[in-house]
């Protein structure tokens, strides 16, 4: 199953780090917590899309003329579209697969 996020990002909850390591730089902690919550939000949106039999597709994978505002979801300033596999063209599907393979580790940054 293709996913926009790496499942390992959801396994490690960084909210306890500041308590365990009080000398940890606060900016580093804030960035880790922010990345974790972004990954959680994207995972929740993927679950909703999957429950409807669709995929959560990033804006980069869709041609600008095919973007439907009624199917748009904005998560942390990035737009995603809920589309079924049948509605996607072959080129969009290929872009989606490449996006999932290459950027799944960096999407929550």
VMD Tcl script that builds the backbone (N, CA, C; Angstrom):
set m [mol new atoms 327]
animate dup $m
set s [atomselect $m all]
$s set {name element resname resid chain x y z} {
  {N N UNK 1 A 0.841 -1.188 0.000}
  {CA C UNK 1 A 0.000 0.000 0.000}
  {C C UNK 1 A 0.882 1.245 0.000}
  {N N UNK 2 A 0.610 2.126 -0.912}
  {CA C UNK 2 A 1.363 3.371 -0.991}
  {C C UNK 2 A 0.883 4.336 0.082}
  {N N UNK 3 A 1.832 5.042 0.674}
  {CA C UNK 3 A 1.505 6.014 1.707}
  {C C UNK 3 A 2.408 7.232 1.554}
  {N N UNK 4 A 1.868 8.386 1.901}
  {CA C UNK 4 A 2.642 9.619 1.799}
  {C C UNK 4 A 3.631 9.788 2.940}
  {N N UNK 5 A 3.424 9.075 4.033}
  {CA C UNK 5 A 4.307 9.222 5.184}
  {C C UNK 5 A 5.003 7.908 5.496}
  {N N UNK 6 A 6.122 8.010 6.140}
  {CA C UNK 6 A 6.864 6.851 6.587}
  {C C UNK 6 A 6.256 6.384 7.921}
  {N N UNK 7 A 5.860 5.127 8.049}
  {CA C UNK 7 A 5.245 4.665 9.299}
  {C C UNK 7 A 6.140 4.812 10.527}
  {N N UNK 8 A 7.452 4.867 10.313}
  {CA C UNK 8 A 8.372 5.024 11.437}
  {C C UNK 8 A 8.222 6.387 12.105}
  {N N UNK 9 A 7.742 7.384 11.360}
  {CA C UNK 9 A 7.562 8.719 11.933}
  {C C UNK 9 A 6.458 8.734 12.984}
  {N N UNK 10 A 5.510 7.826 12.879}
  {CA C UNK 10 A 4.403 7.791 13.830}
  {C C UNK 10 A 4.705 6.921 15.047}
  {N N UNK 11 A 5.737 6.089 14.948}
  {CA C UNK 11 A 6.067 5.201 16.058}
  {C C UNK 11 A 6.743 5.943 17.210}
  {N N UNK 12 A 7.569 6.916 16.889}
  {CA C UNK 12 A 8.342 7.612 17.914}
  {C C UNK 12 A 7.660 8.923 18.282}
  {N N UNK 13 A 7.028 8.954 19.428}
  {CA C UNK 13 A 6.348 10.163 19.901}
  {C C UNK 13 A 7.353 11.038 20.649}
  {N N UNK 14 A 7.677 12.223 20.116}
  {CA C UNK 14 A 8.709 13.059 20.736}
  {C C UNK 14 A 8.201 13.942 21.882}
  {N N UNK 15 A 6.941 13.846 22.256}
  {CA C UNK 15 A 6.417 14.751 23.275}
  {C C UNK 15 A 7.030 14.511 24.657}
  {N N UNK 16 A 7.587 13.340 24.891}
  {CA C UNK 16 A 8.187 13.036 26.194}
  {C C UNK 16 A 9.654 13.465 26.293}
  {N N UNK 17 A 10.238 13.839 25.174}
  {CA C UNK 17 A 11.673 14.130 25.154}
  {C C UNK 17 A 12.066 15.296 26.050}
  {N N UNK 18 A 11.256 16.322 26.075}
  {CA C UNK 18 A 11.615 17.497 26.866}
  {C C UNK 18 A 11.630 17.178 28.359}
  {N N UNK 19 A 10.754 16.296 28.786}
  {CA C UNK 19 A 10.736 15.881 30.192}
  {C C UNK 19 A 11.957 15.010 30.508}
  {N N UNK 20 A 12.292 14.095 29.594}
  {CA C UNK 20 A 13.408 13.188 29.833}
  {C C UNK 20 A 14.762 13.878 29.688}
  {N N UNK 21 A 14.831 14.836 28.775}
  {CA C UNK 21 A 16.077 15.558 28.521}
  {C C UNK 21 A 15.822 17.067 28.638}
  {N N UNK 22 A 15.833 17.607 29.857}
  {CA C UNK 22 A 15.512 19.027 30.031}
  {C C UNK 22 A 16.520 19.976 29.382}
  {N N UNK 23 A 17.724 19.510 29.127}
  {CA C UNK 23 A 18.721 20.385 28.506}
  {C C UNK 23 A 18.648 20.353 26.971}
  {N N UNK 24 A 17.695 19.639 26.443}
  {CA C UNK 24 A 17.530 19.562 24.986}
  {C C UNK 24 A 17.155 20.938 24.441}
  {N N UNK 25 A 17.762 21.348 23.327}
  {CA C UNK 25 A 17.409 22.651 22.752}
  {C C UNK 25 A 15.925 22.712 22.394}
  {N N UNK 26 A 15.289 23.795 22.793}
  {CA C UNK 26 A 13.839 23.911 22.623}
  {C C UNK 26 A 13.431 23.977 21.156}
  {N N UNK 27 A 14.260 24.579 20.322}
  {CA C UNK 27 A 13.948 24.675 18.895}
  {C C UNK 27 A 13.967 23.290 18.255}
  {N N UNK 28 A 14.948 22.491 18.616}
  {CA C UNK 28 A 15.022 21.128 18.080}
  {C C UNK 28 A 13.797 20.328 18.502}
  {N N UNK 29 A 13.414 20.466 19.763}
  {CA C UNK 29 A 12.225 19.774 20.259}
  {C C UNK 29 A 10.977 20.240 19.493}
  {N N UNK 30 A 10.847 21.539 19.292}
  {CA C UNK 30 A 9.674 22.080 18.594}
  {C C UNK 30 A 9.590 21.549 17.165}
  {N N UNK 31 A 10.730 21.437 16.476}
  {CA C UNK 31 A 10.740 20.927 15.102}
  {C C UNK 31 A 10.350 19.455 15.058}
  {N N UNK 32 A 10.827 18.670 16.031}
  {CA C UNK 32 A 10.484 17.252 16.061}
  {C C UNK 32 A 9.006 17.042 16.346}
  {N N UNK 33 A 8.456 17.806 17.282}
  {CA C UNK 33 A 7.034 17.691 17.607}
  {C C UNK 33 A 6.181 18.152 16.433}
  {N N UNK 34 A 6.598 19.218 15.764}
  {CA C UNK 34 A 5.864 19.716 14.607}
  {C C UNK 34 A 5.841 18.666 13.488}
  {N N UNK 35 A 6.974 18.045 13.218}
  {CA C UNK 35 A 7.039 17.008 12.185}
  {C C UNK 35 A 6.157 15.820 12.555}
  {N N UNK 36 A 6.136 15.464 13.832}
  {CA C UNK 36 A 5.309 14.347 14.279}
  {C C UNK 36 A 3.821 14.648 14.083}
  {N N UNK 37 A 3.393 15.854 14.459}
  {CA C UNK 37 A 1.979 16.199 14.316}
  {C C UNK 37 A 1.572 16.363 12.857}
  {N N UNK 38 A 2.482 16.822 11.998}
  {CA C UNK 38 A 2.186 16.877 10.567}
  {C C UNK 38 A 1.976 15.474 10.018}
  {N N UNK 39 A 2.852 14.556 10.411}
  {CA C UNK 39 A 2.717 13.175 9.950}
  {C C UNK 39 A 1.421 12.559 10.457}
  {N N UNK 40 A 1.040 12.888 11.685}
  {CA C UNK 40 A -0.217 12.382 12.231}
  {C C UNK 40 A -1.419 12.917 11.470}
  {N N UNK 41 A -1.383 14.198 11.119}
  {CA C UNK 41 A -2.490 14.807 10.384}
  {C C UNK 41 A -2.622 14.200 8.989}
  {N N UNK 42 A -1.495 13.975 8.335}
  {CA C UNK 42 A -1.532 13.368 7.004}
  {C C UNK 42 A -2.026 11.927 7.092}
  {N N UNK 43 A -1.606 11.202 8.128}
  {CA C UNK 43 A -2.082 9.822 8.308}
  {C C UNK 43 A -3.586 9.784 8.537}
  {N N UNK 44 A -4.113 10.735 9.302}
  {CA C UNK 44 A -5.557 10.790 9.538}
  {C C UNK 44 A -6.309 11.090 8.244}
  {N N UNK 45 A -5.780 12.017 7.442}
  {CA C UNK 45 A -6.420 12.339 6.163}
  {C C UNK 45 A -6.361 11.150 5.207}
  {N N UNK 46 A -5.262 10.411 5.239}
  {CA C UNK 46 A -5.161 9.203 4.402}
  {C C UNK 46 A -6.181 8.153 4.828}
  {N N UNK 47 A -6.407 8.019 6.130}
  {CA C UNK 47 A -7.402 7.061 6.619}
  {C C UNK 47 A -8.805 7.427 6.148}
  {N N UNK 48 A -9.121 8.723 6.195}
  {CA C UNK 48 A -10.432 9.178 5.743}
  {C C UNK 48 A -10.596 8.928 4.244}
  {N N UNK 49 A -9.549 9.229 3.474}
  {CA C UNK 49 A -9.612 8.996 2.036}
  {C C UNK 49 A -9.742 7.508 1.728}
  {N N UNK 50 A -9.015 6.690 2.465}
  {CA C UNK 50 A -9.074 5.242 2.246}
  {C C UNK 50 A -10.443 4.684 2.616}
  {N N UNK 51 A -11.065 5.240 3.658}
  {CA C UNK 51 A -12.404 4.786 4.052}
  {C C UNK 51 A -13.426 5.083 2.962}
  {N N UNK 52 A -13.178 6.131 2.174}
  {CA C UNK 52 A -14.064 6.479 1.064}
  {C C UNK 52 A -13.648 5.807 -0.241}
  {N N UNK 53 A -12.624 4.977 -0.197}
  {CA C UNK 53 A -12.158 4.284 -1.383}
  {C C UNK 53 A -11.329 5.151 -2.309}
  {N N UNK 54 A -10.665 6.143 -1.751}
  {CA C UNK 54 A -9.883 7.086 -2.552}
  {C C UNK 54 A -8.454 7.171 -2.035}
  {N N UNK 55 A -7.669 8.000 -2.698}
  {CA C UNK 55 A -6.291 8.260 -2.308}
  {C C UNK 55 A -6.124 9.728 -1.964}
  {N N UNK 56 A -5.175 10.026 -1.099}
  {CA C UNK 56 A -4.814 11.402 -0.782}
  {C C UNK 56 A -3.626 11.762 -1.674}
  {N N UNK 57 A -3.872 12.620 -2.662}
  {CA C UNK 57 A -2.878 12.921 -3.687}
  {C C UNK 57 A -2.350 14.342 -3.497}
  {N N UNK 58 A -1.021 14.523 -3.424}
  {CA C UNK 58 A -0.459 15.872 -3.301}
  {C C UNK 58 A -0.708 16.704 -4.550}
  {N N UNK 59 A -0.670 18.011 -4.385}
  {CA C UNK 59 A -0.909 18.937 -5.487}
  {C C UNK 59 A 0.118 18.755 -6.602}
  {N N UNK 60 A 1.348 18.418 -6.243}
  {CA C UNK 60 A 2.409 18.264 -7.233}
  {C C UNK 60 A 2.107 17.184 -8.266}
  {N N UNK 61 A 1.241 16.253 -7.922}
  {CA C UNK 61 A 0.968 15.110 -8.793}
  {C C UNK 61 A -0.202 15.336 -9.742}
  {N N UNK 62 A -0.891 16.443 -9.618}
  {CA C UNK 62 A -2.107 16.670 -10.404}
  {C C UNK 62 A -1.906 17.868 -11.333}
  {N N UNK 63 A -2.415 17.748 -12.541}
  {CA C UNK 63 A -2.372 18.847 -13.492}
  {C C UNK 63 A -3.281 19.970 -13.001}
  {N N UNK 64 A -2.866 21.209 -13.241}
  {CA C UNK 64 A -3.582 22.344 -12.663}
  {C C UNK 64 A -5.013 22.476 -13.182}
  {N N UNK 65 A -5.298 21.980 -14.359}
  {CA C UNK 65 A -6.662 22.064 -14.892}
  {C C UNK 65 A -7.589 21.014 -14.293}
  {N N UNK 66 A -7.034 19.986 -13.695}
  {CA C UNK 66 A -7.849 18.901 -13.147}
  {C C UNK 66 A -8.101 19.033 -11.640}
  {N N UNK 67 A -7.604 20.090 -11.047}
  {CA C UNK 67 A -7.776 20.274 -9.606}
  {C C UNK 67 A -9.204 20.719 -9.311}
  {N N UNK 68 A -9.892 19.936 -8.485}
  {CA C UNK 68 A -11.270 20.231 -8.110}
  {C C UNK 68 A -11.271 20.751 -6.672}
  {N N UNK 69 A -11.709 21.984 -6.484}
  {CA C UNK 69 A -11.670 22.612 -5.161}
  {C C UNK 69 A -12.563 21.910 -4.147}
  {N N UNK 70 A -13.570 21.190 -4.597}
  {CA C UNK 70 A -14.454 20.512 -3.653}
  {C C UNK 70 A -13.788 19.288 -3.023}
  {N N UNK 71 A -12.727 18.789 -3.655}
  {CA C UNK 71 A -12.017 17.612 -3.135}
  {C C UNK 71 A -10.692 17.984 -2.489}
  {N N UNK 72 A -10.505 19.247 -2.192}
  {CA C UNK 72 A -9.223 19.744 -1.677}
  {C C UNK 72 A -9.188 19.694 -0.156}
  {N N UNK 73 A -8.037 19.279 0.372}
  {CA C UNK 73 A -7.787 19.259 1.806}
  {C C UNK 73 A -6.462 19.982 2.041}
  {N N UNK 74 A -6.435 20.919 2.975}
  {CA C UNK 74 A -5.207 21.649 3.289}
  {C C UNK 74 A -4.709 21.192 4.657}
  {N N UNK 75 A -3.484 20.721 4.683}
  {CA C UNK 75 A -2.864 20.247 5.927}
  {C C UNK 75 A -1.546 20.983 6.093}
  {N N UNK 76 A -1.458 21.801 7.126}
  {CA C UNK 76 A -0.241 22.566 7.421}
  {C C UNK 76 A 0.248 23.352 6.209}
  {N N UNK 77 A -0.659 23.979 5.506}
  {CA C UNK 77 A -0.297 24.834 4.392}
  {C C UNK 77 A -0.046 24.118 3.074}
  {N N UNK 78 A -0.148 22.827 3.034}
  {CA C UNK 78 A 0.027 22.074 1.793}
  {C C UNK 78 A -1.321 21.520 1.354}
  {N N UNK 79 A -1.566 21.568 0.068}
  {CA C UNK 79 A -2.847 21.103 -0.461}
  {C C UNK 79 A -2.742 19.662 -0.938}
  {N N UNK 80 A -3.775 18.920 -0.659}
  {CA C UNK 80 A -3.909 17.538 -1.104}
  {C C UNK 80 A -5.313 17.387 -1.680}
  {N N UNK 81 A -5.451 16.440 -2.579}
  {CA C UNK 81 A -6.747 16.199 -3.200}
  {C C UNK 81 A -7.141 14.748 -2.973}
  {N N UNK 82 A -8.409 14.543 -2.687}
  {CA C UNK 82 A -8.932 13.197 -2.492}
  {C C UNK 82 A -9.481 12.738 -3.838}
  {N N UNK 83 A -8.818 11.745 -4.428}
  {CA C UNK 83 A -9.189 11.245 -5.749}
  {C C UNK 83 A -9.205 9.732 -5.741}
  {N N UNK 84 A -10.081 9.155 -6.534}
  {CA C UNK 84 A -10.057 7.708 -6.693}
  {C C UNK 84 A -9.018 7.352 -7.746}
  {N N UNK 85 A -8.588 6.133 -7.737}
  {CA C UNK 85 A -7.581 5.671 -8.691}
  {C C UNK 85 A -8.127 5.767 -10.117}
  {N N UNK 86 A -9.415 5.538 -10.292}
  {CA C UNK 86 A -10.014 5.581 -11.625}
  {C C UNK 86 A -10.038 6.995 -12.203}
  {N N UNK 87 A -10.102 8.013 -11.347}
  {CA C UNK 87 A -10.132 9.397 -11.817}
  {C C UNK 87 A -8.757 9.909 -12.218}
  {N N UNK 88 A -7.718 9.227 -11.807}
  {CA C UNK 88 A -6.363 9.672 -12.089}
  {C C UNK 88 A -5.915 9.173 -13.465}
  {N N UNK 89 A -5.156 10.016 -14.165}
  {CA C UNK 89 A -4.566 9.582 -15.428}
  {C C UNK 89 A -3.339 8.723 -15.129}
  {N N UNK 90 A -2.821 8.087 -16.160}
  {CA C UNK 90 A -1.639 7.247 -15.968}
  {C C UNK 90 A -0.436 8.064 -15.525}
  {N N UNK 91 A -0.286 9.261 -16.087}
  {CA C UNK 91 A 0.832 10.125 -15.707}
  {C C UNK 91 A 0.713 10.573 -14.256}
  {N N UNK 92 A -0.494 10.911 -13.812}
  {CA C UNK 92 A -0.702 11.299 -12.410}
  {C C UNK 92 A -0.414 10.137 -11.478}
  {N N UNK 93 A -0.805 8.941 -11.877}
  {CA C UNK 93 A -0.543 7.756 -11.060}
  {C C UNK 93 A 0.958 7.511 -10.931}
  {N N UNK 94 A 1.690 7.662 -12.029}
  {CA C UNK 94 A 3.142 7.497 -11.978}
  {C C UNK 94 A 3.788 8.552 -11.087}
  {N N UNK 95 A 3.336 9.799 -11.203}
  {CA C UNK 95 A 3.859 10.862 -10.342}
  {C C UNK 95 A 3.568 10.562 -8.875}
  {N N UNK 96 A 2.376 10.038 -8.599}
  {CA C UNK 96 A 1.998 9.706 -7.228}
  {C C UNK 96 A 2.893 8.600 -6.666}
  {N N UNK 97 A 3.153 7.577 -7.461}
  {CA C UNK 97 A 4.021 6.490 -6.997}
  {C C UNK 97 A 5.435 6.989 -6.730}
  {N N UNK 98 A 5.958 7.821 -7.620}
  {CA C UNK 98 A 7.306 8.371 -7.428}
  {C C UNK 98 A 7.343 9.268 -6.195}
  {N N UNK 99 A 6.295 10.068 -6.004}
  {CA C UNK 99 A 6.224 10.945 -4.841}
  {C C UNK 99 A 6.221 10.130 -3.546}
  {N N UNK 100 A 5.460 9.053 -3.526}
  {CA C UNK 100 A 5.395 8.209 -2.319}
  {C C UNK 100 A 6.725 7.529 -2.033}
  {N N UNK 101 A 7.428 7.111 -3.066}
  {CA C UNK 101 A 8.712 6.448 -2.868}
  {C C UNK 101 A 9.801 7.418 -2.431}
  {N N UNK 102 A 9.853 8.582 -3.050}
  {CA C UNK 102 A 10.971 9.506 -2.823}
  {C C UNK 102 A 10.775 10.424 -1.624}
  {N N UNK 103 A 9.585 10.941 -1.444}
  {CA C UNK 103 A 9.409 11.992 -0.460}
  {C C UNK 103 A 8.660 11.558 0.790}
  {N N UNK 104 A 8.429 10.285 0.951}
  {CA C UNK 104 A 7.693 9.846 2.140}
  {C C UNK 104 A 8.490 10.101 3.411}
  {N N UNK 105 A 9.814 10.125 3.313}
  {CA C UNK 105 A 10.626 10.399 4.498}
  {C C UNK 105 A 10.686 11.878 4.832}
  {N N UNK 106 A 10.505 12.733 3.840}
  {CA C UNK 106 A 10.704 14.161 4.042}
  {C C UNK 106 A 9.416 14.961 4.061}
  {N N UNK 107 A 8.256 14.316 3.951}
  {CA C UNK 107 A 7.010 15.074 3.829}
  {C C UNK 107 A 6.652 15.825 5.090}
  {N N UNK 108 A 7.062 15.330 6.221}
  {CA C UNK 108 A 6.676 15.961 7.470}
  {C C UNK 108 A 7.684 17.004 7.933}
  {N N UNK 109 A 8.669 17.322 7.126}
  {CA C UNK 109 A 9.651 18.336 7.520}
  {C C UNK 109 A 9.143 19.724 7.305}
}
mol reanalyze $m
mol bondsrecalc $m
mol representation Tube
mol addrep $m
